[in-house]
Amino acid sequence: MIRQYKSSDTDALVSIWRSASALAHPFLSDGFIAQEDENLRNLYLPNAETWILEQEAKSVGFIALIGAEIGGLFLCPSCHGQGLGKMLVDHAAGLKGSLSVEVFERNHIGRHFYDRYGFSETGRYRHDASGEMTIRMTMPSV
């Protein structure tokens, strides 16, 4: 089931984000992760359009949208490879049409996912807060 975010979901989503980030973003500093934890709780989740994927009444992933941009897509690592990320992106695309996303160049998990989905690179820049190269990607029109 996919449903909209409620503020009571925050701790569960931060937990999902932390475990998924540890896997996909091992190159990020502890200080950056701590700041992003705070930003996720106080800035990103309250201001994004966030959709939660539940299995057996437990949150296992989420997609956060800012307009037609994916601000974040995270799944419990145990749920990777089951088509759940695609399900969330399909849901978002059904709502917004063609989507864009920014993904760290060294996030091989995320890049592989978006490549398989059909997203194409449209630009690169250095992310100021982390110092990491970031790739901007867009999906084909739906």
N, C-alpha and C positions, 0 to 999 in steps of 0.2 A: 504494500500500500504506500502511496505517496501522498503526503499531506503537508499543509503549511506549518511553518515554524511558530511556536509559542515560546514566550520567555522562559517557561519552565523547562524547555528543552536544552537550555544553554549548557549546563554541565555535561550532559551526554554528548552534545556536539563538539564541545572543546576536547573531550576525551577521544572521540573519533579523530578529530583533527590532529591531536598530539601523536597518536599511534600511527596514523597514516603519514604524517610529516616526518616522523623518525625514520620511516622506511624510504620515503621519496626524497627527503631533503636532508640527508646526513651531513651535508656540506655547510648548513646554516649554523651560525654561532648560537650558543646557549642564550646569550643576551638578546639576540634577534628573536629567538623562539619565545622567550619570556615576554618581550614587548608585543609580539604578535598574539600571544595568549590574551593579554590585556585588551588589545585592539579587537580581537574576535569577540570577546565578551561585551565590550562597551561601545564599540563603533560599528564593526562589520555586521554582526548578526542583527542588532536592532535596526539597522538602516538598509539592509539588503532584502530582496525578496527571496526568502529561503524556503526550500522544499526538502522535506525529510522522507527518506525511504525507511520503512519499518518492515521487519519480518518477525512474526510471532509477537507482536506488540512491543518490539524492541527496536530502537533506532540503530540502523547499521550504516547509514550514509546520508549525505546531504549535498545539495547544490545551492549555491548562493548567487543570485543574479543582481546585477546593477544595470537596469535597462536590458539590452540584449547582449551584455557581456557576462561571461562566467567569472565571478569574483573568486569562487572556490568550488571545488568538487572533491569530496573526500569520502572514502569508504573504510570501514574496519578492514584491516589487512586480511583477515580471514575470509572476507567476502570478495576479494579481488578475483578476477577471471571468471566470474559467473554471469556476466552481462548486466550487472546492476548499475555500473557507471553509465553504460549505454542507455539503460532505461531512464536514468535521471536526465541525461542530455536530450534524449528523445522527448521527454516531458517538457523540458525547458524550450526546446525548438518548437514544439507544438504551441506553446504560449507566445513565443517571441519571434519566431521565424529564424533566419540565419543568425548564428551566434558568433561571438569572438571570445578569445581567451588569451591570457598571458601566462606563460609557463617558463620556469627557470630552465635554462639550457642544460644544466646538469641534472634535471629531474627526468631521468630516463623512463621512469614508469609513466609519468604524465605525458611526455612527448610521444611515447609509443602508443598510448591510448588515443590521443588526439590524431596522430597520423593514421591509425587504423580506422578511426571514425570518418576520416576524409577531410579533416582540417588542413589548411595550407598556410605556410609561413608567409606573413605579409610585412614583417619588420623585426628589427632587433634593437635593443637598447640596454644600457647598464642600469640596473635597479639601484637607486641611490642608497636606500636603507640597508641593503645587504651587500652591495658591491658585486652582485652576481649578474651575469648576462641573462637577459630575458628575451624570449621569442614571442612575438605577437602572431596569433593564428586566427583564421576565420574558417568557418565551415561552408560547404557548398550550400547554395540556396535550396530551401525545402519546398 
